[in-house]
Amino acid sequence: MGQDIICIYCKRHAPPSREHAFQRSLGGDLVSKVVCERCNNSFSRIDQALAERSPVSMLRVASTPEDAFSVKLGGVVTTYDENARIFVELELRNALRPVPLPQLHLRPNGKGNAVAANQDAKQRLIDFIDANLDSIDKVHRFYGLHGLSPDSVALVVTRPNEGYIRFIRPGDEDWYFPMLQKAWTNDLRPQLVANTTIETPRPPCEVSLYYKYAPNDVYRAIAKSAFNVLAIKRGATFVLRPEFDSIRQYILGDVQLSEVLGTDAIALDQRFVVEIPEAEQHISFTDDEHAVVFYYRNPELIALVTLYGSHLYVVRFPEIVFEETEELFGHFFTKTRSGNQPLAFADIAERILLKHFGRIGITEEQARHAVKILRSQV
């Protein structure tokens, strides 16, 4: 048994757990042991909101190579198959690759279609229905598709032992469950087994995407990234200071929303995190990867969190007074779990000069010369 730690979030004495300083789902590979298991587990929802259901999600899926690690876009993704006249349930994976989930479609007239990416996927569909046929009404269900009107009930397998049923409308259970249970063993299953060809949709030109965007969860995940990295850079004892208690509680779920909102406004807690629109971004520290850069000028401490080189968030910490030798310091993370590195003042200055020399009003040659001088003085 290892020694207990003081968790940097709940401040309890507890055994440590492996917490990624920067979200592993985004490519982070730096692990710390300054968070307890209870707090670590509680962050799953906000990390998933950032990775799978946020403005960052599409870029994450598009820019993560297939040989890195498996990613997918959250929510419901469909495309319409004109030949079969069904909305095919998909997963959008690495490099925006559409992968049809194993699925069985049934209509009220008893006709149906099965879709699978390959024979293994088809077998997962058969195995799932075999295992759940007697209790098929217990499988997770939802109704319709956002903005679409399908005419078939879809039983979809998401993982070998997990799936859902997407009904057209409430009341479809009355015909669907009896029909499937009656036709499966003697009709539908033998057809699936005997059919050696795989019915797959043609590569779609467009997909329909629906997910619930929870910006407060996303902002909390961004604040957590900055707080974790700060603990790496300046130590767990530093972030345990009482000045950080308000942002600590915010990350744990103390979201405070304004009671007065416009009719077209989303209720946001922006005490600590704001997103900078791309058109207003004047600086970034990576081309298409991640960086967390801190700026401190007594008593103001802020973090600039850059995701995939284009999504920029500003995290404002509570005012704090401490001795700091660097006004700028930070850390760089790849998007493929292939490394990370500290960023000192010279590293940050070099990235700014080489990436934004045009905005500064100098040539690239002059920027490289300035970097050479800077490096010689470090």
Residue, then its C-alpha position, 0 to 999 in steps of 0.5 A: m500500500g502506498q502512502d496517502i496524499i492530500c488530494i488537491y481538490c477535496k483536500r482529504h487524506a486518501p490513497p492517490s490515483r492516476e490522474h492525467a494532468f492533461q486529458r488523455s482523451l485529447g492526447g495527454d500522457l503526463v500522469s500525476k498522483v495528487v488526486c484521490e480516486r473519488c475526485n478522479n472518478s467524478f471528473s469523467r463526465i466533464d472530461q467526456a463533455l470536452a472530448e466528445r460533445s463540445p466545439v473541440s470534439m469535431l477537430r479532435v476526431a478530424s485530427t487524430p490519426e488512425d494509428a494514434f488511439s481510437v476516438k469517436l464523436g459523442g452523441v447520435v450520428t446518422t446518415y440516410d441510406e436511400n437504397a434501404r430507406i433507413f437512417v443508418e446509425l454511425e460512429l465518426r472515428n479518427a480522421l472523420r471516418p464513418v463506421p456503421l454500428p451493427q444494427l437491425h431495422l424493423r418497420p411496422n409491416g414486418k420488413g427489415n434491414a440489417v447493417a454491419a461493417n463486416q462479418d464480425a460486426k454482424q455476429r455481434l448483432i446476432d449475439f446481442i439479440d440472442a442474449n437479450l431477446d427474452s428481456i429485450d424491453k429492458v434494453h435502453r431506448f429513446y425516441g426519434l432523431h433530432g429533426l428527422s423522421p425515420d420510418s423504422v425502429a433501429l436496434v443498435v449495438t454500440r459495444p459487444n454487450e451494450g446497445y439501444i433501441r431507437f423508436i420512431r415515436p412513443g407507442d411503437e413498443d406495442w408492435y415492435f417487441p412482439m414482432l421481434q420476439k416472434a420473428w427472430t428465431n425462425d425468420l430474422r436470425p436464419q436470414l442474417v446467418a445465411n446472408t454472406t454479403i454485408e449490407t453497408p451504406r455507401p460512404p456518406c456525403e453528409v451526416s446528421l449529428y445531435y448531441k447535448y452541449a453542456p458548456n459549464d461542464v466543458y469550462r470546468a474540464i478546461a479549469k481542471s486541466a489548468f489546475n492540474v498542470l499548475a500542480i505539476k509546474r509548481g507542486a501540490t503544496f502550492v495549489l493546496r493554498p486556500e486562495f485556490d479554494s473557490i476555483r477548486q470548488y468550481i471544478l468539483g461542481d460549484v457552478q454559479l449561474s446568473e439569474v438574469l439572462g436574455t432570451d437567447a443566452i445560455a446560463l454560464d458561469q464565467r467566473f474563471v473560464v472564458e473562450i476566446p473566439e478564433a477571430e479574436q485570437h492574436i496569439s497561440f503556442t502550437d500549430d495543431e497540438h496543445a499547450v497550457v501557458f501561465y502568466y503571472r504578474n502579482p497578484e494576477l495569475i492566468a492560464l492560456v489553454t490552447l487545444y489543437g492550436s485553434h481553441l483558446y480558453v483563458v482561465r483566471f485564478p483567484e488573486i494570489v501573492f507568491e514569489e515567481t521567477e518567471e512571468l511566463f511558464g507552461h507545458f506542451f502536449t501532443k495530440t497523440r499521446s506521444g510526448n509532452q515537454p515543459l515550456a520555459f520563458a525562452d520556449i514560449a517566446e520562440r514559439i510566439l516569434l516563429k508563429h506570429f512574426g508577421r503580426i509582430g511586423i518582422t520577417e521570418e528571417q528576423a524572427r529566427h535571428a531574434v530566437k538565436i539571440l534569445r537562446s544565446q542569453v538563456 
